């Protein structure tokens, strides 16, 4: 999974994927979109039926900037595919 995400333009390690799978690492909105694309499914399929939105923190400026950089790489990688 990490290799597929890397090919899509997201520099992610196997340890991070393990944290996501083990529910010890949160997944940002932009990360969810990339995971769905790599898995070939709609992002809704990765979400639970019920969500406690009050439990989610507001993203920091650092997180927002990282999101912009990663999404730019993902878009560039998507354009290279036939």
DSSP file (Angstrom, degrees, kcal/mol; ACC not computed):
  #  RESIDUE AA STRUCTURE BP1 BP2  ACC     N-H-->O    O-->H-N    N-H-->O    O-->H-N    TCO  KAPPA ALPHA  PHI   PSI    X-CA   Y-CA   Z-CA
    1    1 A X     >        0   0    0      0, 0.0     4,-2.5     0, 0.0     5,-0.2   0.000 360.0 360.0 360.0 -43.1    0.0    0.0    0.0
    2    2 A X  H  >  +     0   0    0      1,-0.2     4,-2.4     2,-0.2    10,-0.3   0.910 360.0  50.6 -60.7 -41.0    2.8    2.4    0.9
    3    3 A X  H  > S+     0   0    0      2,-0.2     4,-2.3     1,-0.2    -1,-0.2   0.906 110.0  49.6 -63.9 -41.5    4.4    1.7   -2.5
    4    4 A X  H  > S+     0   0    0      2,-0.2     4,-1.3     1,-0.2    -1,-0.2   0.902 111.4  49.1 -63.9 -40.8    1.2    2.4   -4.4
    5    5 A X  H  <>S+     0   0    0     -4,-2.5     5,-2.6     1,-0.2     4,-0.3   0.894 110.0  51.9 -64.9 -39.3    0.7    5.7   -2.4
    6    6 A X  H ><5S+     0   0    0     -4,-2.4     3,-1.4     1,-0.2    -2,-0.2   0.898 107.0  52.3 -64.5 -40.0    4.3    6.7   -3.3
    7    7 A X  H 3<5S+     0   0    0     -4,-2.3    -1,-0.2     1,-0.3    -2,-0.2   0.797 105.8  55.8 -64.6 -27.2    3.6    6.0   -7.0
    8    8 A X  T 3<5S-     0   0    0     -4,-1.3    69,-0.3     2,-0.2    -1,-0.3   0.507 129.9 -97.2 -81.9  -4.6    0.6    8.3   -6.7
    9    9 A X  T < 5S+     0   0    0     -3,-1.4     2,-0.7    -4,-0.3    65,-0.2   0.479  87.0 121.7 105.7   4.0    2.9   11.1   -5.3
   10   10 A X      < -     0   0    0     -5,-2.6     2,-1.3    -6,-0.1    -1,-0.2  -0.894  55.3-144.5-104.5 113.6    2.4   10.7   -1.6
   11   11 A X        +     0   0    0     -2,-0.7     2,-0.4    -3,-0.1    -8,-0.1  -0.630  42.7 150.6 -78.3  95.9    5.7   10.1    0.3
   12   12 A X        -     0   0    0     -2,-1.3     2,-0.2   -10,-0.3    -6,-0.2  -0.962  36.1-134.3-132.7 144.7    4.4    7.7    3.0
   13   13 A X     >  -     0   0    0     -2,-0.4     4,-1.9     1,-0.1     3,-0.1  -0.519  25.0-114.5 -96.9 165.4    6.1    4.9    4.9
   14   14 A X  H  > S+     0   0    0      1,-0.2     4,-2.6     2,-0.2     5,-0.2   0.844 116.9  59.9 -63.0 -34.0    5.0    1.4    5.7
   15   15 A X  H  > S+     0   0    0      2,-0.2     4,-2.0     1,-0.2    -1,-0.2   0.883 104.3  48.6 -63.7 -38.1    5.0    2.4    9.4
   16   16 A X  H  > S+     0   0    0      2,-0.2     4,-2.2     1,-0.2    -1,-0.2   0.919 110.7  50.4 -68.3 -42.4    2.5    5.2    8.7
   17   17 A X  H  X S+     0   0    0     -4,-1.9     4,-2.9     1,-0.2    -2,-0.2   0.918 109.8  51.7 -59.7 -42.3    0.2    2.7    6.8
   18   18 A X  H  X S+     0   0    0     -4,-2.6     4,-2.5     1,-0.2    -1,-0.2   0.894 108.3  51.5 -61.6 -39.7    0.5    0.3    9.8
   19   19 A X  H  <>S+     0   0    0     -4,-2.0     5,-2.7     2,-0.2     6,-1.4   0.883 111.2  47.4 -63.7 -38.8   -0.5    3.1   12.1
   20   20 A X  H ><5S+     0   0    0     -4,-2.2     3,-1.2     4,-0.2    -2,-0.2   0.940 114.0  46.8 -66.3 -47.1   -3.6    3.9   10.0
   21   21 A X  H 3<5S+     0   0    0     -4,-2.9    -2,-0.2     1,-0.3    -1,-0.2   0.864 113.6  48.8 -62.6 -36.1   -4.5    0.2    9.8
   22   22 A X  T 3<5S-     0   0    0     -4,-2.5    -1,-0.3    -5,-0.2    -2,-0.2   0.407 111.3-121.6 -85.5   3.0   -4.0   -0.2   13.6
   23   23 A X  T < 5S+     0   0    0     -3,-1.2    -3,-0.2    -4,-0.2    -4,-0.1   0.796  84.2 113.1  61.2  31.2   -6.1    2.9   14.3
   24   24 A X      < +     0   0    0     -5,-2.7     2,-0.4    -6,-0.2    -4,-0.2   0.423  69.1  56.2-107.0  -2.6   -3.2    4.6   16.1
   25   25 A X  S    S-     0   0    0     -6,-1.4    -2,-0.2    -7,-0.1    -1,-0.1  -0.997  80.3-130.4-131.7 131.5   -2.8    7.4   13.5
   26   26 A X        -     0   0    0     -2,-0.4     2,-0.5    -3,-0.1    -6,-0.1  -0.384  18.6-134.4 -73.3 156.5   -5.5    9.8   12.3
   27   27 A X        -     0   0    0     -2,-0.1    -1,-0.0    -7,-0.1     2,-0.0  -0.968  15.2-136.7-117.0 123.5   -6.0   10.2    8.5
   28   28 A X     >  -     0   0    0     -2,-0.5     4,-2.3     1,-0.1     5,-0.2  -0.306  27.3-107.1 -72.5 161.8   -6.4   13.8    7.2
   29   29 A X  H  > S+     0   0    0      1,-0.2     4,-1.7     2,-0.2     5,-0.1   0.908 120.9  48.0 -57.4 -45.0   -9.1   14.5    4.6
   30   30 A X  H  > S+     0   0    0      1,-0.2     4,-1.6     2,-0.2    -1,-0.2   0.836 110.0  53.0 -67.5 -31.9   -6.6   14.8    1.8
   31   31 A X  H  > S+     0   0    0      2,-0.2     4,-2.8     1,-0.2    -1,-0.2   0.887 105.5  54.8 -68.4 -38.4   -4.9   11.6    2.8
   32   32 A X  H  X S+     0   0    0     -4,-2.3     4,-2.4     1,-0.2    -2,-0.2   0.896 106.6  51.2 -60.0 -41.6   -8.3    9.8    2.7
   33   33 A X  H  X S+     0   0    0     -4,-1.7     4,-2.1     2,-0.2    -1,-0.2   0.894 111.1  47.3 -64.3 -40.2   -8.8   11.0   -0.9
   34   34 A X  H  X S+     0   0    0     -4,-1.6     4,-2.7     2,-0.2     5,-0.2   0.928 111.3  50.8 -67.5 -44.4   -5.4    9.6   -1.9
   35   35 A X  H  X S+     0   0    0     -4,-2.8     4,-2.4     1,-0.2    -2,-0.2   0.914 110.5  49.7 -59.1 -42.9   -6.0    6.3   -0.2
   36   36 A X  H  X>S+     0   0    0     -4,-2.4     5,-2.3     2,-0.2     4,-1.1   0.919 111.1  49.1 -62.7 -43.1   -9.4    6.0   -1.9
   37   37 A X  H  <5S+     0   0    0     -4,-2.1     3,-0.5     1,-0.2    -2,-0.2   0.931 112.3  47.6 -61.7 -46.0   -7.8    6.7   -5.3
   38   38 A X  H  <5S+     0   0    0     -4,-2.7    -1,-0.2     1,-0.2    -2,-0.2   0.878 114.7  46.5 -63.6 -38.0   -5.0    4.2   -4.7
   39   39 A X  H  <5S-     0   0    0     -4,-2.4    -1,-0.2    -5,-0.2    -2,-0.2   0.625 109.9-124.6 -79.4 -13.0   -7.6    1.6   -3.6
   40   40 A X  T  <5S+     0   0    0     -4,-1.1     2,-0.3    -3,-0.5    -3,-0.2   0.828  71.7 111.6  73.4  32.6   -9.8    2.4   -6.6
   41   41 A X  S   <S-     0   0    0     -5,-2.3    -1,-0.3    -6,-0.2     2,-0.3  -0.805  75.3 -90.0-129.1 170.6  -12.9    3.1   -4.4
   42   42 A X    >   -     0   0    0     -2,-0.3     3,-1.7     1,-0.1     4,-0.3  -0.609  35.9-122.2 -79.9 143.7  -15.0    6.1   -3.4
   43   43 A X  G >  S+     0   0    0      1,-0.3     3,-1.9    -2,-0.3     4,-0.4   0.804 108.5  68.9 -57.3 -31.1  -13.8    7.9   -0.3
   44   44 A X  G >  S+     0   0    0      1,-0.3     3,-1.3     2,-0.2    -1,-0.3   0.812  88.7  64.7 -57.7 -30.1  -17.2    7.4    1.3
   45   45 A X  G <  S+     0   0    0     -3,-1.7    -1,-0.3     1,-0.3    -2,-0.2   0.673  99.0  53.5 -69.2 -15.9  -16.3    3.7    1.6
   46   46 A X  G <  S+     0   0    0     -3,-1.9     2,-0.3    -4,-0.3    -1,-0.3   0.500  95.7  85.8 -94.1  -5.8  -13.5    4.5    3.9
   47   47 A X  S <  S-     0   0    0     -3,-1.3     4,-0.1    -4,-0.4     2,-0.0  -0.700  80.1-116.0 -99.1 147.7  -15.6    6.5    6.4
   48   48 A X        -     0   0    0     -2,-0.3    -1,-0.1     1,-0.1    -2,-0.1  -0.327  27.1-115.2 -71.4 163.2  -17.7    5.1    9.2
   49   49 A X  S    S+     0   0    0      1,-0.1     2,-0.4    -2,-0.0    -1,-0.1   0.881 102.7  35.0 -67.1 -37.0  -21.5    5.4    9.1
   50   50 A X  S    S-     0   0    0      2,-0.0     2,-0.4     0, 0.0    -1,-0.1  -0.956  71.1-172.3-122.2 138.9  -21.5    7.7   12.2
   51   51 A X        -     0   0    0     -2,-0.4     2,-1.2    -3,-0.1     3,-0.1  -0.992  24.3-141.9-132.4 135.8  -18.8   10.3   13.0
   52   52 A X    >   -     0   0    0     -2,-0.4     3,-1.9     1,-0.2     4,-0.2  -0.756  23.8-177.4 -91.9  88.3  -18.3   12.4   16.2
   53   53 A X  G >  S+     0   0    0     -2,-1.2     3,-1.5     1,-0.3    -1,-0.2   0.748  74.4  67.8 -63.2 -24.9  -17.1   15.6   14.3
   54   54 A X  G 3  S+     0   0    0      1,-0.3    -1,-0.3    -3,-0.1    -2,-0.0   0.719  92.0  63.0 -67.0 -19.3  -16.5   17.4   17.6
   55   55 A X  G <  S+     0   0    0     -3,-1.9     2,-0.4     2,-0.1    -1,-0.3   0.570  83.6  94.6 -82.1  -9.0  -13.7   15.0   18.3
   56   56 A X  S <  S-     0   0    0     -3,-1.5     2,-0.1    -4,-0.2     3,-0.0  -0.711  72.6-132.5 -90.0 131.6  -11.7   16.2   15.3
   57   57 A X        -     0   0    0     -2,-0.4     2,-0.3     1,-0.1    -2,-0.1  -0.373  25.8-102.5 -76.4 158.4   -9.0   18.9   15.8
   58   58 A X        -     0   0    0      1,-0.1    -1,-0.1    -2,-0.1     2,-0.0  -0.653  46.8-105.8 -76.3 133.6   -8.7   21.9   13.6
   59   59 A X        -     0   0    0     -2,-0.3    -1,-0.1     1,-0.1     2,-0.1  -0.306  33.0-125.1 -64.5 144.1   -5.8   21.4   11.2
   60   60 A X     >  -     0   0    0      1,-0.1     4,-2.2    -3,-0.0     5,-0.1  -0.323  23.6-107.4 -80.2 168.7   -2.6   23.4   11.9
   61   61 A X  H  > S+     0   0    0      1,-0.2     4,-2.3     2,-0.2     5,-0.2   0.875 122.1  54.8 -63.6 -37.1   -1.0   25.8    9.4
   62   62 A X  H  > S+     0   0    0      2,-0.2     4,-2.2     1,-0.2    -1,-0.2   0.911 108.7  47.8 -62.3 -43.4    1.8   23.2    9.0
   63   63 A X  H  > S+     0   0    0      1,-0.2     4,-2.5     2,-0.2    -2,-0.2   0.899 110.4  52.0 -64.3 -41.4   -0.7   20.5    8.2
   64   64 A X  H  X S+     0   0    0     -4,-2.2     4,-1.9     2,-0.2    -2,-0.2   0.903 110.5  47.5 -63.5 -41.9   -2.4   22.7    5.7
   65   65 A X  H  X S+     0   0    0     -4,-2.3     4,-2.1     2,-0.2    -1,-0.2   0.903 111.3  50.8 -66.7 -41.5    0.9   23.5    3.9
   66   66 A X  H  X S+     0   0    0     -4,-2.2     4,-2.7     1,-0.2     5,-0.3   0.915 107.6  54.5 -61.7 -41.8    1.8   19.8    3.8
   67   67 A X  H  X S+     0   0    0     -4,-2.5     4,-2.6     1,-0.2     5,-0.2   0.923 107.7  49.8 -56.7 -46.3   -1.6   19.0    2.3
   68   68 A X  H  X S+     0   0    0     -4,-1.9     4,-1.8     1,-0.2    -1,-0.2   0.920 112.5  46.8 -60.2 -45.2   -1.0   21.6   -0.5
   69   69 A X  H  X S+     0   0    0     -4,-2.1     4,-1.8     2,-0.2    -2,-0.2   0.931 114.7  45.4 -64.2 -46.6    2.5   20.1   -1.3
   70   70 A X  H  X S+     0   0    0     -4,-2.7     4,-2.6     1,-0.2    -2,-0.2   0.925 112.1  50.7 -65.4 -44.9    1.3   16.5   -1.3
   71   71 A X  H  X S+     0   0    0     -4,-2.6     4,-2.6    -5,-0.3    -1,-0.2   0.853 107.5  54.5 -63.6 -33.2   -1.8   17.2   -3.4
   72   72 A X  H  X S+     0   0    0     -4,-1.8     4,-2.1    -5,-0.2    -1,-0.2   0.914 110.4  46.1 -64.2 -42.1    0.3   19.0   -5.9
   73   73 A X  H  X S+     0   0    0     -4,-1.8     4,-2.5     2,-0.2    -2,-0.2   0.897 112.4  50.9 -65.9 -40.2    2.6   15.9   -6.3
   74   74 A X  H  X S+     0   0    0     -4,-2.6     4,-2.3   -65,-0.2    -2,-0.2   0.919 110.6  48.5 -64.4 -43.3   -0.5   13.6   -6.5
   75   75 A X  H  X S+     0   0    0     -4,-2.6     4,-1.8     2,-0.2    -1,-0.2   0.913 112.0  49.6 -62.0 -41.9   -2.0   15.8   -9.3
   76   76 A X  H  X S+     0   0    0     -4,-2.1     4,-1.1     1,-0.2    -2,-0.2   0.907 111.6  48.6 -64.0 -41.4    1.3   15.8  -11.1
   77   77 A X  H  X S+     0   0    0     -4,-2.5     4,-0.8   -69,-0.3     3,-0.3   0.875 109.4  53.0 -66.2 -37.1    1.6   12.0  -10.8
   78   78 A X  H >< S+     0   0    0     -4,-2.3     3,-0.5   -70,-0.2    -1,-0.2   0.852 105.3  54.5 -66.9 -34.6   -2.0   11.6  -12.1
   79   79 A X  H 3< S+     0   0    0     -4,-1.8    -1,-0.2     1,-0.2    -2,-0.2   0.794 102.8  57.6 -69.2 -27.5   -1.3   13.7  -15.1
   80   80 A X  H 3< S+     0   0    0     -4,-1.1    -1,-0.2    -3,-0.3    -2,-0.2   0.726  87.3  93.6 -75.2 -22.2    1.7   11.4  -16.1
   81   81 A X    <<        0   0    0     -4,-0.8    -3,-0.0    -3,-0.5     0, 0.0  -0.450 360.0 360.0 -73.5 144.1   -0.6    8.3  -16.2
   82   82 A X              0   0    0     -2,-0.1    -1,-0.1     0, 0.0    -3,-0.1   0.503 360.0 360.0 -68.1 360.0   -2.0    7.4  -19.6
